[in-house]
Amino acid sequence: STPVTSLAPPLYAFIALPFSFLGVRGLIFLNTLAFLITAMLVFLYAQKISHHRLTPWISCATFVLGGYSIEYAQGFWPHMLSVSLVMTAVFLLRSSDDEGFPFRILLSGFVVGVATGVRQQNIIFAGCLGLLLLITSKRRVYHSIAFASGLLLPLAAISFIHLTVLNQFHPFPKFSAYAQAIASQPQGESIFLRALRAFWTKVVDFSTFSPPTD
């Protein structure tokens, strides 16, 4: 029993547990595996939406060599796992069709919900995928319900874990800290601008955060 409780998203622990028996190397292997899966999904996704045969190869090479993915693949911080889960959700959504039971859409919502349990910011991607369904799907209501149903399952699990650990039935316990950040912004600004500033610094670019002056 301790007054200090982790606010880290809880689902990474369950995913990483089998790999943790191999020690640090096992956790690094999890991210390396996620990196390879993501590279494959980028290739397959580009292959689906492109016509030139070189486009998938260029897309995959851009992902592998054009960013920091290789560095993340060699660490045990779960960023690469987060990327892989989000890319899997995107791929499942893109490969679904409008016929029959939308199992892939439901699974897409579930996977991006699990990604939210690895990094809370992934709820932004979940919202974007849901909005995409509303805009582009021919059966938007049915598909949106399927996606939301899949998403709510891991969010409910996260909330129950937080209820046990923090006594808060909430999927995002950092919400109160974000709300406090909004309240601490310059008082001359409107609440909308303060909320926008907090969102930008917490989600998009933390380098724009203004440190306390006192």
C-alpha positions in Angstrom: 0.0 0.0 0.0 1.4 3.4 -1.0 0.1 6.9 -1.6 1.9 7.0 -4.9 0.0 5.2 -7.7 0.9 5.0 -11.4 -1.3 6.8 -13.9 0.3 4.9 -16.8 -2.2 3.2 -19.1 -2.6 -0.3 -17.7 -3.0 -2.6 -20.7 0.7 -2.6 -21.7 1.4 -4.7 -18.6 -0.9 -7.5 -19.8 0.5 -7.5 -23.3 4.1 -7.3 -22.1 3.8 -9.9 -19.4 4.7 -13.0 -21.5 7.7 -11.2 -23.0 8.8 -10.0 -19.5 9.9 -13.5 -18.6 12.8 -13.0 -21.0 13.8 -9.8 -19.1 14.7 -6.6 -20.9 15.5 -8.5 -24.1 12.0 -9.8 -24.1 10.4 -6.3 -23.8 12.7 -5.1 -26.6 11.7 -8.1 -28.7 8.1 -7.0 -28.3 8.8 -3.6 -29.8 10.9 -5.2 -32.6 8.1 -7.5 -33.4 5.7 -4.6 -33.5 8.0 -2.7 -35.8 8.1 -5.6 -38.3 4.3 -6.0 -38.2 3.8 -2.3 -38.7 6.2 -2.3 -41.7 4.2 -5.2 -43.2 0.9 -3.5 -42.7 2.2 -0.2 -44.2 3.2 -2.2 -47.3 -0.2 -4.0 -47.5 -2.2 -0.8 -46.9 -0.3 1.0 -49.6 -0.7 -1.9 -52.0 -4.5 -1.7 -51.5 -4.9 2.0 -52.2 -2.2 2.4 -54.9 -1.8 1.4 -58.6 1.9 1.6 -59.2 3.8 -1.5 -58.1 6.6 0.5 -56.5 4.4 2.5 -54.2 4.1 -0.1 -51.5 7.9 -0.6 -51.4 8.5 3.2 -51.3 5.9 3.5 -48.5 7.4 0.7 -46.5 10.9 2.1 -46.9 9.7 5.6 -45.9 8.3 4.1 -42.7 11.4 2.0 -41.9 14.0 4.6 -42.8 12.3 8.0 -42.7 11.6 8.4 -39.0 12.6 7.2 -35.5 10.8 3.8 -35.8 14.1 1.8 -35.8 15.1 3.5 -32.6 11.8 2.8 -30.9 12.0 -0.8 -32.1 15.2 -1.2 -30.1 13.8 0.1 -26.8 11.3 -1.3 -24.2 9.2 1.9 -23.9 5.9 0.7 -25.6 5.8 3.4 -28.3 6.3 1.0 -31.2 3.7 -1.3 -29.8 1.3 1.6 -29.7 2.1 2.5 -33.4 1.5 -1.1 -34.4 -1.8 -1.4 -32.7 -3.1 1.9 -34.3 -1.8 0.8 -37.7 -3.6 -2.6 -37.3 -6.9 -0.8 -36.5 -6.5 1.4 -39.6 -5.7 -1.6 -41.8 -8.7 -3.5 -40.4 -11.0 -0.6 -41.1 -9.7 -0.1 -44.6 -10.0 -3.8 -45.5 -13.6 -4.1 -44.3 -16.6 -4.1 -46.7 -20.2 -3.1 -46.6 -21.6 -6.6 -46.7 -22.6 -8.9 -43.8 -21.6 -8.5 -40.2 -18.9 -5.8 -39.8 -16.5 -8.0 -37.8 -13.4 -6.2 -39.0 -14.9 -2.8 -38.1 -15.8 -4.1 -34.6 -12.2 -5.6 -34.3 -10.7 -2.3 -35.5 -12.5 -0.5 -32.7 -11.3 -3.1 -30.2 -7.7 -2.9 -31.3 -7.6 0.9 -31.2 -9.2 0.7 -27.8 -6.3 -1.6 -26.7 -3.9 1.0 -28.2 -5.5 3.6 -25.9 -4.7 1.3 -23.0 -1.1 1.5 -24.0 -1.0 5.2 -24.7 -3.9 7.4 -23.7 -3.4 9.8 -26.6 -4.5 7.1 -29.1 -8.1 8.0 -28.2 -7.5 10.8 -30.8 -6.9 8.2 -33.5 -10.0 6.3 -32.3 -12.1 9.5 -32.7 -10.6 10.0 -36.2 -11.5 6.5 -37.3 -15.0 6.8 -36.0 -15.4 10.1 -37.8 -14.1 8.5 -41.0 -16.8 5.8 -40.7 -19.5 8.5 -40.2 -18.3 10.3 -43.4 -17.5 7.5 -45.8 -19.5 4.4 -44.8 -22.6 3.5 -46.7 -24.1 2.0 -43.5 -22.6 4.6 -41.3 -25.0 4.1 -38.3 -24.6 0.3 -38.2 -20.8 0.5 -38.8 -20.4 3.2 -36.2 -22.2 1.2 -33.6 -20.0 -1.8 -34.4 -16.9 0.3 -34.1 -18.0 1.9 -30.8 -18.9 -1.5 -29.4 -15.5 -2.8 -30.1 -13.9 0.4 -28.6 -15.9 0.3 -25.4 -14.8 -3.2 -24.4 -11.1 -2.2 -23.7 -12.2 1.2 -22.4 -14.4 -0.5 -19.9 -11.6 -2.9 -18.8 -9.3 0.2 -18.4 -12.0 1.9 -16.3 -12.4 -1.1 -14.0 -8.6 -1.4 -13.5 -8.5 2.3 -12.5 -11.5 1.8 -10.2 -9.5 -0.9 -8.4 -6.2 1.0 -8.3 -7.2 4.6 -8.2 -10.9 4.4 -7.0 -11.8 6.2 -10.2 -14.1 4.6 -12.8 -12.6 6.5 -15.7 -10.5 5.4 -18.7 -8.4 8.5 -18.6 -7.3 9.4 -15.0 -4.9 12.1 -16.4 -8.1 14.0 -17.3 -8.0 15.9 -14.0 -4.4 16.9 -14.6 -5.3 18.2 -18.1 -8.2 20.1 -16.6 -5.9 21.6 -14.0 -3.5 22.6 -16.9 -6.4 24.4 -18.6 -7.3 26.2 -15.4 -3.6 27.3 -14.9 -3.4 29.0 -18.3 -3.4 32.8 -18.4 -6.7 34.1 -17.0 -7.1 36.8 -19.7 -7.8 34.1 -22.3 -11.2 32.5 -23.0 -11.8 29.0 -21.8 -11.8 27.8 -25.4 -8.3 29.2 -26.0 -7.1 27.8 -22.8 -8.5 24.3 -23.7 -7.0 24.6 -27.1 -3.6 25.5 -25.7 -3.7 22.6 -23.2 -4.7 20.2 -26.0 -1.9 21.4 -28.3 0.8 21.2 -25.6 -0.3 17.8 -24.2 -1.1 16.0 -27.5 0.6 17.8 -30.4 3.8 19.7 -29.3 4.9 19.9 -25.7 7.7 22.3 -26.6 5.1 25.1 -26.8 4.2 24.6 -23.1 4.9 27.7 -21.0 6.7 26.8 -17.7 5.4 28.4 -14.5 6.9 31.8 -13.9 6.8 31.7 -10.0 
